[in-house]
Amino acid sequence: MLPSRTLSVSIDRPWREVYEAVWRPEDFPRWASGLSQSALHQEDGAWKAEGPEGPVTIRFTEHNAFGVMDHHVDLGGGAVVYVPLRVIENGDGAEVMLTLFRQ
């Protein structure tokens, strides 16, 4: 098992509204600074970008009614990182939770 850390942030907006804003993969570079250094573009069912260490390929969970936006980041050379991401209801607001696994 890999050590993990789950980070969360509370947002004072309805959870579905937050999910719709977060789910757009093309906007990931705006808020996921470690993911890519360039705009994402879609190619062959995945998203491609230039990461800090070179090209990356990202595959996202399909848009869904549960607030799930997991993604797999292929760093090349067989290194694939799984990143679970959830937007859940927290009263009238939302909780965004992202789990990182130490590689």
C-alpha positions in Angstrom: 0.0 0.0 0.0 1.1 3.5 -0.8 0.9 6.2 1.9 -1.9 8.6 1.1 -3.2 12.1 2.1 -6.6 13.4 1.4 -6.9 17.2 0.9 -10.3 18.9 1.1 -11.7 22.4 0.8 -15.2 23.6 1.6 -16.8 25.8 -0.9 -19.9 27.9 -0.2 -21.7 27.0 -3.4 -24.2 24.1 -4.2 -22.2 20.9 -4.8 -23.6 20.3 -8.3 -22.6 23.8 -9.4 -19.0 23.2 -8.1 -18.9 19.8 -9.8 -20.0 21.3 -13.1 -17.3 24.0 -12.8 -14.5 21.5 -11.8 -15.4 18.7 -14.2 -14.3 20.5 -17.4 -11.0 18.9 -18.2 -9.9 21.8 -20.4 -9.9 24.1 -17.4 -7.7 21.8 -15.2 -4.5 23.8 -15.8 -6.2 26.8 -14.2 -6.5 25.1 -10.8 -4.3 22.0 -11.0 -0.9 23.6 -11.4 1.1 20.4 -10.9 -0.8 18.6 -13.6 0.3 20.5 -16.7 2.3 23.4 -17.9 0.2 23.9 -21.0 -3.4 23.8 -22.2 -5.0 20.4 -22.4 -6.2 19.1 -25.8 -8.3 16.1 -26.5 -6.9 13.2 -28.6 -8.0 9.6 -28.9 -10.4 9.7 -25.9 -7.7 11.2 -23.6 -6.4 14.6 -22.8 -2.8 15.5 -23.6 -0.7 18.2 -22.1 2.9 19.2 -21.4 3.7 18.4 -17.7 6.7 19.5 -15.6 8.6 16.4 -16.7 7.4 16.2 -20.3 4.2 15.1 -22.1 1.4 13.6 -20.0 -1.8 11.8 -21.0 -4.8 12.2 -18.7 -7.9 10.0 -18.7 -10.9 11.3 -16.7 -13.9 9.5 -15.3 -17.0 10.2 -17.4 -19.2 13.0 -16.3 -21.6 11.5 -13.8 -24.4 12.3 -11.2 -22.2 11.4 -8.2 -19.6 14.2 -8.2 -16.7 11.8 -9.1 -13.9 13.1 -11.2 -11.2 10.5 -10.8 -8.3 10.7 -13.3 -5.3 8.6 -14.3 -2.2 10.6 -15.3 0.2 8.7 -17.6 3.6 10.3 -17.1 5.2 8.1 -19.8 7.6 5.2 -19.3 4.9 3.1 -17.6 4.3 5.5 -14.7 0.6 6.1 -14.2 -0.7 8.0 -11.2 -4.3 7.5 -10.0 -5.9 10.6 -8.5 -9.4 10.2 -6.9 -11.3 13.4 -6.8 -14.8 13.9 -5.4 -17.2 16.8 -5.0 -19.8 16.0 -2.3 -22.7 17.9 -0.7 -21.8 19.6 2.6 -25.0 21.2 3.9 -25.8 24.0 1.4 -22.3 24.0 0.1 -19.7 21.6 -1.3 -16.7 19.7 -0.1 -14.0 19.0 -2.7 -11.7 16.1 -1.8 -8.6 14.9 -3.6 -6.5 12.0 -2.5 -2.8 11.9 -3.3 -0.7 8.7 -3.1 3.0 9.0 -2.4 4.8 7.3 -5.3 
